[in-house]
Amino acid sequence: MEKHAQDIAQLQKSPSARPGRVYKTVDDLEVKKRTMKDRLKQAAGNWELYVMVLPLVAFFFVFHYIPIYGVQIAFKDFMPSLGIWGSPWVGLKHFERFFNMHYAGRLIWNTLSISLYSLVAGFPAPIILALAFNEIKDGKFKRFVQTVTYAPNFISTVVIVGMIIAFLSPSTGVINHFLDLIGINRHHFMQDPRWFRHIYVLSGIWQSTGWGTIIYLAALSGVDTQLHEAATIDGATRLQRMWYINLPVLVPTMVILLIMNFGGIMSVGFEKAFLLQNPLNMQTSDIIATFTYRTGLLEGQYSYSAAIGLFNSVINSVMLLAVNWISAKYTDTSLL
């Protein structure tokens, strides 16, 4: 036992040890000492699992990694007749052009404001719903409510946008009919730039919250019922049990999902924004994704749009790494 204790202490001080992690058991030490030969042997024993994963790996390699080769056109004046290698190198010309344009700040702000609004308003929603579902004891009612809240996730973006436009129509929309009924003037919601962010975010919360609760309900399924029984005996209320037992169990899952959400902070859904967009709400609906589509595919400025898209991706990557580093430094939860 003394030797194991010394080995664990030495492991804790080694440069390869994960910062903030405490190795308390012999199992931790054995995992750290596992050789490459052992890992390969273990992989060979589970070859069926790797074969199942192979199509997914091939998909990401073909459609996500190989296209990275084309990123270099962001630094060239790309001409299809010359190809990627034959096009002249121009360095940061397209990046400078974007940041010198008067609309750059507006595009970045529109993208960030919608994304942050979605994060602040939408991130707590599935957590609250999962905690509420977990407290429902009637099985039939619980399944019914879950089905109702999950269903919007399976509606396509085009249909969702069609529903939004129909509901908010100034002449036939149910929302304006209700406003007229209570004595409020009808409003052209889709033509008012001030309403675009609210429409985009709130409809997104309605569509995705029910589906997002699945992850948190799976985490809550691992809560030991004996903890609730003991807390009930001690006189804890239902709200106290939710706060002190259920919520701490969700924290690691919440942190991981928050990190992933920050990794897409500049990636506002293109399809929905594009379909909700019209000439009257462009002031707030024009985001980096829609601008890249117009300049790249409609106007044929491939290098310029590639530079803007690359800038967008770099910001996402930096945010992902930064938030993951902060999480690893101050908590024991991270993606790596």
FISEGU-687642 format. One record per residue (C-alpha): residue in three letters; x negated, y negated, z negated. Coordinates in steps of 0.02 Angstrom, whole numbers, padded with zeros to 5 digits, always signed. Example, Ala and Ser with C-alpha at 12.3 -4.5 7.8 and 13.67 -1.06 7.14 Angstrom:
// residues 2
ALA-00615+00225-00390;SER-00684+00053-00357;
//
This chain:
// residues 336
MET+00000+00000+00000;GLU-00145-00117-00039;LYS-00218-00089+00134;HIS-00051-00125+00216;ALA-00033-00285+00114;GLN-00208-00341+00167;ASP-00171-00300+00350;ILE-00008-00398+00344;ALA-00096-00548+00264;GLN-00231-00542+00398;LEU-00099-00532+00534;GLN-00009-00683+00463;LYS-00169-00786+00475;SER-00215-00729+00651;PRO-00203-00856+00795;SER-00082-00742+00889;ALA+00043-00740+00747;ARG+00203-00835+00784;PRO+00208-01001+00689;GLY+00330-01000+00546;ARG+00359-00812+00551;VAL+00325-00711+00393;TYR+00274-00529+00417;LYS+00348-00441+00266;THR+00356-00259+00317;VAL+00242-00126+00385;ASP+00358-00111+00536;ASP+00313-00289+00586;LEU+00130-00243+00580;GLU+00154-00087+00684;VAL+00250-00181+00818;LYS+00110-00308+00829;LYS-00021-00173+00846;ARG+00069-00078+00984;THR-00048-00052+01131;MET-00010-00075+01315;LYS-00017+00113+01336;ASP+00124+00134+01211;ARG+00228+00004+01300;LEU+00205+00088+01469;LYS+00248+00256+01393;GLN+00406+00183+01319;ALA+00452+00104+01487;ALA+00426+00269+01576;GLY+00543+00353+01454;ASN+00680+00227+01496;TRP+00653+00216+01684;GLU+00840+00231+01718;LEU+00871+00064+01632;TYR+00737-00021+01736;VAL+00813+00049+01895;MET+00981-00026+01845;VAL+00900-00196+01817;LEU+00803-00189+01981;PRO+00944-00257+02094;LEU+00964-00409+01979;VAL+00777-00440+01980;ALA+00775-00425+02170;PHE+00920-00548+02184;PHE+00831-00681+02081;PHE+00666-00650+02171;VAL+00742-00666+02345;PHE+00864-00809+02314;HIS+00778-00907+02174;TYR+00590-00879+02180;ILE+00551-00862+02365;PRO+00642-01026+02407;ILE+00522-01116+02290;TYR+00401-01109+02437;GLY+00508-01241+02522;VAL+00491-01366+02379;GLN+00336-01436+02462;ILE+00445-01529+02590;ALA+00480-01652+02449;PHE+00301-01711+02476;LYS+00309-01712+02666;ASP+00404-01795+02807;PHE+00487-01632+02855;MET+00534-01609+03037;PRO+00614-01442+03086;SER+00521-01441+03252;LEU+00354-01444+03162;GLY+00400-01328+03020;ILE+00350-01344+02838;TRP+00162-01324+02867;GLY+00159-01435+03020;SER+00251-01581+02943;PRO+00140-01726+02885;TRP+00099-01743+02700;VAL+00161-01906+02621;GLY+00135-01873+02435;LEU+00255-01963+02318;LYS+00332-02073+02452;HIS+00508-02002+02435;PHE+00504-02011+02245;GLU+00452-02193+02252;ARG+00589-02230+02378;PHE+00721-02154+02263;PHE+00667-02247+02106;ASN+00654-02411+02202;MET+00833-02397+02265;HIS+00966-02496+02172;TYR+01079-02343+02154;ALA+00950-02232+02067;GLY+00994-02294+01893;ARG+01180-02273+01926;LEU+01159-02094+01988;ILE+01052-02044+01840;TRP+01170-02128+01716;ASN+01326-02049+01793;THR+01245-01877+01787;LEU+01182-01897+01608;SER+01341-01976+01541;ILE+01453-01837+01609;SER+01334-01702+01549;LEU+01313-01774+01374;TYR+01500-01807+01361;SER+01533-01625+01409;LEU+01406-01565+01282;VAL+01469-01670+01136;ALA+01653-01639+01169;GLY+01644-01461+01235;PHE+01509-01376+01131;PRO+01606-01370+00966;ALA+01770-01316+01049;PRO+01732-01129+01072;ILE+01657-01121+00897;ILE+01815-01191+00819;LEU+01924-01078+00926;ALA+01823-00923+00882;LEU+01835-00961+00696;ALA+02023-00984+00716;PHE+02043-00822+00815;ASN+01943-00730+00683;GLU+02070-00781+00551;ILE+02221-00716+00648;LYS+02278-00550+00575;ASP+02425-00513+00689;GLY+02348-00407+00827;LYS+02481-00435+00960;PHE+02487-00623+00934;LYS+02296-00631+00933;ARG+02283-00539+01100;PHE+02417-00649+01176;VAL+02332-00811+01123;GLN+02163-00748+01181;THR+02233-00703+01351;VAL+02314-00874+01369;THR+02151-00964+01325;TYR+02041-00850+01433;ALA+02151-00862+01589;PRO+02095-01036+01650;ASN+01918-00972+01669;PHE+01973-00862+01814;ILE+02052-01005+01911;SER+01940-01067+02051;THR+01871-01243+02050;VAL+01970-01288+02207;VAL+02133-01235+02125;ILE+02089-01329+01964;VAL+02056-01488+02062;GLY+02219-01466+02158;MET+02312-01449+01993;ILE+02229-01605+01924;ILE+02273-01708+02077;ALA+02452-01644+02074;PHE+02476-01678+01888;LEU+02400-01853+01898;SER+02487-01907+02058;PRO+02560-02083+02032;SER+02722-02037+02121;THR+02756-01853+02086;GLY+02634-01808+01945;VAL+02706-01742+01782;ILE+02590-01854+01680;ASN+02654-02013+01762;HIS+02833-01952+01747;PHE+02805-01933+01560;LEU+02726-02106+01547;ASP+02874-02179+01641;LEU+02992-02089+01522;ILE+02915-02169+01367;GLY+02909-02341+01445;ILE+02726-02349+01502;ASN+02684-02405+01678;ARG+02625-02271+01799;HIS+02437-02265+01825;HIS+02326-02216+01971;PHE+02210-02104+01870;MET+02114-02031+02016;GLN+02078-02203+02090;ASP+02019-02279+01924;PRO+01831-02254+01895;ARG+01856-02273+01708;TRP+01957-02112+01701;PHE+01843-01999+01804;ARG+01730-01943+01661;HIS+01878-01904+01548;ILE+01967-01806+01685;TYR+01809-01708+01728;VAL+01759-01666+01550;LEU+01931-01630+01473;SER+01983-01518+01618;GLY+01817-01426+01600;ILE+01846-01398+01414;TRP+02020-01330+01450;GLN+01950-01211+01580;SER+01796-01144+01490;THR+01830-01151+01303;GLY+01929-00989+01292;TRP+01797-00891+01386;GLY+01657-00966+01282;THR+01736-00901+01122;ILE+01695-00722+01174;ILE+01512-00745+01129;TYR+01552-00816+00958;LEU+01684-00683+00922;ALA+01553-00550+00961;ALA+01437-00632+00834;LEU+01577-00640+00705;SER+01611-00455+00726;GLY+01447-00422+00637;VAL+01500-00509+00476;ASP+01505-00389+00328;THR+01684-00379+00264;GLN+01616-00350+00089;LEU+01555-00529+00086;HIS+01732-00591+00114;GLU+01800-00473-00017;ALA+01673-00532-00145;ALA+01707-00715-00103;THR+01895-00687-00119;ILE+01871-00609-00291;ASP+01766-00759-00342;GLY+01909-00874-00293;ALA+01844-00941-00127;THR+01976-01013-00012;ARG+01991-00964+00171;LEU+01908-01127+00225;GLN+01763-01099+00105;ARG+01738-00922+00171;MET+01736-00987+00348;TRP+01609-01122+00302;TYR+01491-01020+00194;ILE+01504-00846+00273;ASN+01564-00855+00454;LEU+01482-01016+00510;PRO+01303-00969+00455;VAL+01318-00808+00557;LEU+01355-00913+00712;VAL+01206-01031+00691;PRO+01077-00926+00789;THR+01200-00905+00933;MET+01242-01090+00928;VAL+01058-01137+00936;ILE+01023-01024+01086;LEU+01174-01091+01182;LEU+01128-01270+01137;ILE+00953-01244+01206;MET+01024-01173+01368;ASN+01147-01317+01382;PHE+01006-01443+01365;GLY+00914-01348+01502;GLY+01055-01397+01620;ILE+01077-01575+01557;MET+01054-01645+01733;SER+01153-01508+01821;VAL+01331-01570+01826;GLY+01443-01454+01929;PHE+01435-01511+02109;GLU+01596-01431+02174;LYS+01713-01509+02048;ALA+01634-01682+02056;PHE+01635-01678+02246;LEU+01817-01625+02257;LEU+01875-01755+02130;GLN+01774-01891+02215;ASN+01854-02025+02323;PRO+01797-02197+02386;LEU+01884-02287+02242;ASN+01802-02191+02098;MET+01626-02178+02173;GLN+01559-02297+02041;THR+01567-02160+01909;SER+01592-02000+02011;ASP+01435-02012+02119;ILE+01306-01901+02034;ILE+01136-01835+02087;ALA+01210-01673+02157;THR+01337-01760+02269;PHE+01209-01889+02327;THR+01085-01750+02369;TYR+01220-01662+02471;ARG+01258-01819+02572;THR+01079-01867+02607;GLY+01017-01691+02640;LEU+01155-01600+02733;LEU+01259-01741+02806;GLU+01122-01867+02848;GLY+00981-01742+02880;GLN+00855-01825+02762;TYR+00786-01658+02703;SER+00626-01718+02621;TYR+00712-01860+02530;SER+00850-01749+02461;ALA+00723-01615+02414;ALA+00625-01745+02314;ILE+00781-01798+02220;GLY+00828-01617+02186;LEU+00652-01579+02125;PHE+00658-01727+02007;ASN+00823-01661+01940;SER+00751-01487+01912;VAL+00594-01552+01827;ILE+00698-01652+01702;ASN+00801-01495+01663;SER+00643-01391+01638;VAL+00563-01521+01525;MET+00722-01535+01420;LEU+00734-01346+01405;LEU+00554-01327+01349;ALA+00563-01476+01230;VAL+00723-01420+01143;ASN+00661-01241+01135;TRP+00497-01301+01056;ILE+00591-01405+00928;SER+00703-01258+00886;ALA+00555-01140+00867;LYS+00465-01266+00756;TYR+00606-01304+00636;THR+00708-01143+00644;ASP+00672-00960+00675;THR+00778-00958+00834;SER+00715-00991+01010;LEU+00719-00920+01185;LEU+00538-00861+01180;
//
